[in-house]
Amino acid sequence: MTSLATRHSPLATSRTITVAGIQTSYGEDMQANIKKTIDFVREAAAKGAQVILPSELFQGPYFCVSQEEHWFAQAYEWREHPCVTALAPVARELGVAIPVSIFEKDGPQYYNSLVMLDADGEALGVYRKSHIPDGPGYQEKYYFRPGDTGFKVWKTRFGKVGVGICWDQWFPEAARAMMLMGADVL
């Protein structure tokens, strides 16, 4: 399911950014999840979305409900992550920006990360989730380190986009920092 929102930037009143969010269920087959996401990206682009946000960690089901070592095999280096390499040509083909949520492996470290793809398919960089929850149903500290990238704002074809990941939303410094960096939309 996708939904569209239009955001008028207060800094540039003539700019409009149309954003779509994808929220759906996913199974354990990463390739099937990627295909499902690509189908939703195409649907959102056909409806006029310029920035299309897939679900967090759409490569599989939300696995952080318990501590199971086998999930670490699903982490990849961000430049080579199957979700990134599959969605980059789709971003280029459709001319849309896509923030791609991934389970990232960086040497011996693991992160809940996001790679920003611009409308030409170029990966603009990675953001690693800063705030990691730990509690019943959210065993994320078992899987992820706190991010080391700082908050990020990327200049895309459509405007400056800042993206926090899930738990980051509960900490006002995330939004404040990205707005101070010139984000048109979060």
Secondary structure by P-SEA (a helix, b strand, c coil): cbbbbbbbbcccccbbbbbbbbbbbbcccaaaaaaaaaaaaaaaaaacccbbbccccccccccccccccccccccccccccaaaaaaaaaaaaacbbbbcccccccccccccbbbbbcccccccccccccccccccccccccccccccccbbbbbccccbbbbbcccccccaaaaaaaaaaccccc
